[in-house]
Amino acid sequence: MTVLPIHNHGLEASRLILGCMGLGGGWTRDPIESAHVKQAQEAVETALDRGIHMFDHADIYAFGKAETVFGQVLQQNPALRERMIIQSKLGIRFPDEAKGIPARYDFSKEYILESVDGILSRLGIDYLDVLLLHRPDALMDAREVAEAFHQLKASGKARYFGVSNMSAGQIRLLQSQLSEKLVVNQLELSLNKIGWLETGIHVNQDAARNNIFPEGTLEYCQMENIQLQAWGSLAKGLYSGASLQDASDNVKGTASLVERLAEEKQTSREAIVLAWLMKHPAAIQPVIGTTDPSRIQACAEAENIELSRDEWYSLYVSSRGVSLP
């Protein structure tokens, strides 16, 4: 069994994470209904039954309703909390149209502390297992963030800290002011979003100019024992059932290859897509965003699938659409 880097920090997380953005009835201001609570309950119970006990939130998901409905599930069955690792993210602020203020990012001490209180209130819990900064704030003062993290740790409101969508340099800057080790970096990584691999493949290649993935980030996280989590890990179902009507030839070819491998290994297409990510020695922890119990079960099969080196490279080369240099 793969040992995740966060295990070495004392946090024994499941190999997969259930992403909770789809809970709460979606991105509307409509009130939560009983059907939304039932949906969340079924998703949570299915995940736990299949050994997935880490749950990923953000304070903005469904305008806060995702956390609220999850909290209602916990309220109905408080014993579930002890079986979970709950993670949430903060730092993205919605626009204030009345004041003419656009959407922005905010890592100020005041906003971090205020946001955590809101998260805990919506979830109905006393502490977060992991708190992540959602997207880099151009005005981030690392010392101010460190003060907020220290206060949250001292008060028991957050046990571990991490980031999302940050480069190695940004993490280094933040870590330089922290007494606590950052334990997570959540990035978009998938069979369709392969810049994280291309960065290494294209060393001394002209093709590197078109790659936006920050160089050295993958290696830095591995060296510093920072858990890499993959959001968008299923590529919105691109290789596991989504419509391919307008897809490129390499996407269609990769979807066919995924289907063939799933048939050969008698597993789901979701499991093949996730197993491809999990094969990488960085011990990537996929975040699955589905709330459908059948798809959660299909994803859970990934833990029992081992791709060969040749199968892994076949999928990679098919996804990139051209031969390796």
Secondary structure, 3 states (H helix, E strand, C coil): CCCCHHHHHCCCCCCCEEECCCCCCCCCCCCCCHHHHHHHHHHHHHHHHCCCCEEECCCCHHHHHHHHHHHHHHHHCHHHHHHCEEEEEECEECCEHHHCECCEECCCHHHHHHHHHHHHHHHCCCCEEEEEECCCCCCCCHHHHHHHHHHHHHHCCEEEEEEECCCHHHHHHHHCCCCCCEEEEEEECCCCCCHHHHHHHCCCCHHHHHCCCCCCHHHHHHHCCCEEEEECCCHHHCCCCCCCCCCCHHHHHHHHHHHHHHHHCCCCHHHHHHHHHHHCCCCCEEEECCCCHHHHHHHHHHHHCCCCHHHHHHHHHHHHCCCCC
